[in-house]
Each structure stands twice: as C-alpha cells, then as structure tokens.
C-alpha cells in the first residue's frame, strides 16, 4: 500500500524515519528548555508587575519589553540572526542540535506570555488572602499560582508544543533536518509530492497525539 | 482599658494613595483601639477607608505614618518573616470568600497549616475539627464551587481559624449574602467570639450587622473616624448626620423619607396640617405619645409610619405623623413632646426644622 500511495517514500524510507526522529528530538528538547525558561519568565512577569507580590516595575518593564521584542522577530529571520550565538553555544550552526538555540529563543517568549495570562486569571483578592494567611512569595507562587492555574498551564503548553512543531519544520532552512526539511528538499525540490504529503501526515498525527494527551492531562488536574 | 487589655492599637494612621499625580487621602489621622475579646464594628459607605483601615491591622497596607501594635507587638519594626508569623495569628475573611477553587473544602482549611511542620494526619484532623466547628464537616470532600455563599463563608472562617488566631478581621464578610445567611454567619462569629475569646474587627455598610453582634462601633467617612464608642452610646445619641442616617437605615426610616417626596406629602398638606417626624428612645413609647396628644390636647394624629428597633437593649422609636392643629396649639404640643424626650422634625415648611428639649 505504501508503495502504491507513496512510491517515492519507499526508496528514502530510512531517511524518512530519521527525519521523524529529528523532528521529535527538536520538539522535545526545545519544549523542555523553553518550557522552563518561559514558565520562569511568565512567573517573574506576574510577580514583579506593578501591584504584584514582589513588585519591581523597572525589572518588569525590562522583561516585558524583551518578551515583546523577541516575539516580534519573524522566525525565519531569527534563525539567521541567531547563527553567531548558536555557533558560540553549540559550536556549529548546522544540524539538529544547532536548531535548538533559535527554536528555544523563538518559542519561550510566546510561552512566557501565555503563562503570564494564565496566572493572571487568579483574582488578586485570592493572592491577598494568601498573604493575609502569612504565605511567603515562594509559597504563593507554588501553592496558589501554579497549583490553581495548572489546567490552564497545561492547555497553553499544548498550544506552545503545537506551534513548536510548526517552527521545527522551518528550521529545515538552516539544515536542521526533520520532516520540514524532507518535505522541502526532497518533496518540493524533486517534485515528489507524495513525500511532502507523507511528511505532513506524520506531523498531523503528532499534533493530534499532543492534543489528545494534553486535553486528558488538563482534565485530570482540574481537581486533584 | 489597661494596656494589656488591648488587642489592636492603631495610632494616628495616615495613608495616601498616588494615582495619576493626584493624591488620594485614604486614611486621615485615624486612631483605633480594640479591646481583647470584643467585637468591634467599623461602618461607612464604600470609599470611606474601611478596607484600608483593616488592612493596616495585618499590614497588607503599610501606613505612611503612625504606629501599629497588635497584642503589644509593634508591627512596623518587624522583618518579613516575623510579620508573616504575626499574620498567622490574625485571621481574615472576605466578601468574596477567596477560597482556592482547585482544592477541596478540607484542603482549603488545611492551607494555612501547610507551611508548618505538621504530619498529614494531624493536619487533616485539625481541619476536620474546624469544619465541625463551623458545621460543615460533611462537606470536607466537596469543592468550593459546589457550595452556597453561606457555606463558602463558613469554610473561609474555618480556614481563618486554622492557626488559632487571636484576632479575626472580617472585610464585608456578609455583604454578598442574603439576610438569613447573614444572620447565621453573624451568630457563628458571635459564638466563636464567646467560645474562643476571639477578638473580631468587622467592617460593613449595613447597620443590621453592627446592631446584631458588635459591642463597639466606629463610623467612617472620607478617611476619618467621625464618631466612635459603644454601640448603645453611639446609636442612641448619634452626633453626626451620617451616624444618624445609618441608625435610621436599620429601621427603614430611609425608605420613609423617600416616600415623603415620592408621594408629595408636603405639597398636599392642608394649611392647618403638619408633617412631623418623631424620634424617641425606650422611656417614651409611641402609644403613650399619641394617646396623650389625644387626651391632653384633644388632638388626633394620623400615623403614616412607625417603627421600633432594638439597639444594645434600648428601643429606639421612629414615627411619621400628620397633625392637625393651629399654630399656637402646635407650639404647646411641641413643648410637650420635647419635654418628654421626643426629638421632633417638622417637614411641613419644606425645610427640616428640628426641635429638641
């Protein structure tokens, strides 16, 4: 069946499988690192905002502007602009690991903003109640903000991971490998449309799986 | 009041908020002392500074100037950590309950205990005991959004008591509740006050709340305490117009005043009729006044409105009557009424003319 519908995928099957792994690799590691960075930034934004539990308006303004700035850079340009920094950190600008740097820088501000919005759904009066009960800043972050907003944080994480899957395909432009790379450099360049469609199908399956697992977790943690 | 008897001592508190280069005075030289084990009510309209004032007690709001002493401890000199310790001894409940929606009722009550070294089972037991105290132990496993407003407030009260506080601050805790539930919550607070010796400071805009459980009251307006003292003292002889208004509001007199203008009562008076508003306390009763008018002066008065309310064991009466009498007759009647201790307000002329003995 594969030979019938996707005749051009069969000869490059090992390459196709590897591309799938590369996409998973890029998505996983950049999601993990950008997740930590974005969560931290989101928390800092909420905590240091004017009226926040550790208000620090100058720091907040800096962070806020930085997030806006990074979010305004088109990803394809970010890939190019980041090259010297990537070379400094990874030692090379091509290959799958090298793609992680621009992917992280591209996605974490997006995630940070969404985490910030999720955390802001907590009524200020609930935070005030926690302060009145003698909770420290750390306790309020951990026991109120993160705990109360966990379902929302899971939901924005899913949105972020799905966006990230999209970004990994663009990273093919700098030789990162992955399904995006194969769709363009094989499917598009050699007019082998079936390869492009096969790559697309695999990515769609990944998106569905992420969505289903994410929704299930979000529902699970609604109350626990 | 000896110094050791004071739970809360606020001296000359000033708070100014800056908004768009404009200075808003929230508290203007406010001093307040609350005796241990008493229930102190602070009444005022929204924007009067009540919320800011109670937030001074646990330093959720820092004053610009003034001193804050809770159970003999000067709060303004404390470090963050010490302050958090004091806050654990000052419980607080709110108008909108502020429960944690992702946690069960039991876990909500446990929340203040999480930062203590306490075993899980001990914490459970303590929380359950508190839920029993507020009559909600059956709901331990429920979530806040499955409860009614009154039940949520009971959970909030149990949570506020978790650290065995000495003081409980109530920030409009009954304002979002219906009258019956309000009364239930107030009786619960009174019970806790008596059982645990809890000092309670509550703020409200409803006279009913003050009347129901407070021993002392402070009336606030525009960031100042304009009148304070024992409830009986302040409400039997209110000195300020606002205080008077609050006292009357509890006896539906506010509605009566509205009725006067809605029904054009003053415009419709005959030339020999007068619209009088009488206020009196326990010693005089409404029947006595009306019947003596009839017997002594042969005058009948028609009663448009009458109400009596009990404030701190005293009955306060309010009556609106239309009196038919000539001018000189009226002077004699007025003389009689004021001598027996009735405060008479004559609405007939369009302006309010007040007569007191």
Interface residues (C-beta under 8 A of the other chain):
Chain A: X123 X125 X126 X128 X129 X130 X131 X132 X133 X134 X135 X136 X139 X143 X144 X147 X148 X150 X151 X222 X223 X224
Chain B: X58 X60 X80 X84 X85 X86 X87 X88 X90 X91 X92 X94 X96 X98 X100 X101 X102 X103 X104 X111 X112 X114 X115 X143 X159 X160 X163 X169
